[in-house]
Amino acid sequence: MSTRHEFGCLPTAIGSMPHTDPDEACSIVMKHLPDIPVWPQLPRRSPSENMVVQYSEGFPGAVIDGDRIHIGPSHDFEGQLERIHTDCEQDNARDYGISSEYAAGLYAFLSRAKGSEIVKGQVTGPITWGLTVTRSDGLGILYDDTLAETAAKFLRLKASWQENTLRKICPNTIIFVDEPCLVSLGSVFTPIPEEKVPGLLDEVFKGIKGIKGLHCCGNTDWSVLLDTAVDILSFDAYNYASSLSSHSDKVRSFLERGGSIAWGIVPSEEEALAKESLPGLRDRLEEAMAPFTRDGLSFKRITAQGLVTPSCGLAGLSPEAASQALALTAELSQSIRSRYVA
């Protein structure tokens, strides 16, 4: 990381929306997030837009059953896996596109977001994908060294294709690698081989030439993630602010080398959202940022290198509540910027 990314707490979002009409979802995104719009994932529109299924298109032997995927035998399976490795070596992402069946929101977004100064996309991360996609015996492919490595390279190519596609409408891009399953890092119930995590994440990051983000919507071992090639760390600051502040030394080093924090401070649960107000969320965000000022960082520095987002994707909300969440995100951003950003 050699460039300092100063977003000045501009608003953006994680990605998923509750709508079934991609044009409607894009209209709401563009209305509230014109500075850094994000293409909407629409899992209610089709099971193909489930975050794991969405990035399975083209993986050798992938068998989709509803929102579940397993890898079965296929013709020339080993040869197809080898081709993924070869395409990574040659930086050849042409054949790793996401079709409109799997990402209707992306294609609607491409016609609506032209002229934006920066646009955001997202790809499912290799840990979440590797735990959810299984072998025929039911074991997550994360535990199969060959398949785990190949899956990370496959997702790298998917991320590269997506970035290249977004750059046709905007030269500046952010791609988040979404890793909800990293909440299990260190868990005895869903053991994740910690030694694999940085390497698999960095493999996907290699496919992203622009700004690299990493989103996890719960508590995890942030020190492991902050040592990767990530440029933006995105987390649920509404529910888990203290989980990041316990790694303040790592966060300080991350910011000093140019990293940014995406503060997921607007709740993505409908009941919590209904109880919140702009002043309350502003106080909550300032409280989440305050522990880092004890290490000598100023609010000005933290906000300069920050983004404001909902705590997670919004697919679980009603369409009306999702619009409210984005409106609050934009209003909170403006309030924080008026206080701390010159």
Order of alpha helices (4+ residues) and beta strands (2+ residues): beta-alpha-beta-beta-alpha-alpha-beta-alpha-beta-alpha-beta-alpha-beta-alpha-beta-alpha-alpha-beta-alpha-alpha-alpha-beta-alpha
